Amino acid sequence: MSTVSGKRVALRPRRETAPLSRGAVMGLLGLSALYFLFPLWWLVVSASKPFGEQFSGTGLWFDGFGLFDNIARLSSQDGGIFWRWMLNSVLYCGVGALVGTALSALTGYALAKYDFPGRGALFGTILAAVLVPKVLFTLPLYLMFSGVHLIDNPLAVLLPSVVSPFGVYLARVFAAQTVPDEVLESGRLDGAGEFRIFRSIGLRMMLPALVTIFLFQLVEIWNNYLLPSMVLGDDRLQPVTVGLVGWNASHVAVPPPLVVIGSLVSVIPLVIAFLALQRFWRAGMTAGALK
């Protein structure tokens, strides 16, 4: 029993999670983790085997170690073009994710904190764009870039990658939940301009959310295959995803084990990015969950 304003209120006993429910949830999470990590484990084991033995054995445990020799072979194939592909991917992802996150932050902040005619319609259009698969824009983008002579130009990959309706949606939600209007009003009373308020106050409060948007953008651009494969015919401009698929299609010119080794190396930058930004990413995913 508890007394509130002179009245006795019965408190409901706190229900503990049943052991069976906890066991079922943990089992489901374990199976999900195994499902997602199994291909990565196979990739690590296969790429570490001596060259030519990547597809022998069970593929579930190490049978010899030849990773460094495999990477040396990977570096010498076709004049070391693999590392050019990696550099291209880092360039496309880094520039695209940074610019895309900045545009998402500006747009989401404006939608959340400013009242202007057509704001609801604009946000509804952005939500509708989230539901449209990006693969549907590939052919129109190819035709448009072909018309303005941007085929075989890095801008044909960079320009579409900086636009993210999902990033704008996340930025709008986070700005509405984590940037109090009272703080913005205090900045205006102190004589700060709107862009300075955004840069000094809003951007800092939204930082964990922006890291989340940045990671989503980074992974999406890194894994993008269809658009770069259509607009980039020059091998030296292609990202690593397109290059590895081209190697895989050429079984005679390129040994298949090199595709496995290159696939392992290509995921390392994503793993590093997630581990380095994990603290901010987790904070951004839970921002606004509690008031």
Long-range contacts (C-beta under 8 A, 24 or more apart in sequence): 40-267, 43-260, 43-263, 43-264, 43-267, 44-264, 46-260, 47-260, 47-261, 47-263, 47-264, 47-265, 51-255, 51-257, 52-255, 52-257, 54-256, 54-257, 54-260, 54-261, 55-256, 55-257, 70-257, 70-261, 71-261, 71-265, 73-258, 73-261, 74-258, 74-261, 74-262, 74-265, 77-254, 77-258, 78-254, 81-235, 81-236, 81-243, 82-240, 82-243, 82-262, 82-265, 84-236, 85-238, 85-239, 85-240, 85-242, 85-243, 85-244, 86-240, 86-265, 86-266, 86-269, 88-154, 88-237, 88-238, 88-239, 88-240, 89-222, 89-239, 89-240, 89-241, 89-266, 89-269, 90-269, 91-154, 92-154, 92-157, 92-158, 92-161, 92-221, 92-228, 92-239, 93-217, 93-218, 93-221, 93-222, 94-218, 95-158, 96-157, 96-158, 96-161, 96-162, 96-217, 96-221, 97-161, 97-214, 97-217, 97-218, 97-221, 98-214, 99-158, 99-162, 100-161, 100-162, 100-163, 100-164, 100-167, 100-213, 100-217, 101-167, 101-210, 101-213, 101-214, 101-217, 103-162, 103-163, 103-164, 103-167, 103-168, 104-164, 104-167, 104-168, 104-170, 104-171, 104-210, 104-213, 105-171, 105-203, 105-206, 105-210, 105-213, 106-198, 107-168, 107-171, 107-172, 108-167, 108-168, 108-169, 108-170, 108-171, 108-172, 108-173, 108-174, 108-175, 109-171, 109-172, 109-175, 109-179, 109-198, 109-202, 109-206, 111-168, 111-172, 111-175, 112-171, 112-172, 112-173, 112-175, 112-176, 112-179, 113-175, 113-176, 113-179, 113-181, 113-184, 113-202, 123-172, 126-165, 126-168, 126-169, 126-172, 127-165, 127-169, 129-165, 130-165, 130-166, 130-169, 134-160, 135-226, 138-226, 138-227, 138-230, 141-227, 141-231, 142-227, 142-230, 142-231, 145-231, 150-231, 151-231, 151-233, 152-231, 152-232, 152-233, 152-234, 152-237, 153-231, 154-232, 154-237, 156-227, 156-231, 156-232, 157-224, 157-227, 157-228, 157-231, 157-232, 157-239, 160-227, 161-217, 161-220, 161-221, 161-224, 164-213, 164-216, 164-217, 164-220, 166-216, 167-213, 167-216, 167-217, 170-209, 170-212, 170-213, 170-216, 171-206, 171-209, 171-210, 171-213, 173-288, 174-206, 174-209, 174-284, 174-287, 174-288, 175-202, 175-206, 175-209, 177-287, 177-288, 178-205, 178-206, 178-209, 178-287, 178-288, 179-205, 179-206, 207-280, 208-280, 208-281, 208-283, 208-284, 208-287, 209-284, 209-287, 210-284, 211-277, 211-280, 211-281, 211-284, 212-280, 212-281, 212-284, 212-285, 213-284, 214-277, 215-273, 215-274, 215-277, 215-281, 218-270, 218-273, 219-270, 222-269, 222-270, 240-266, 241-266
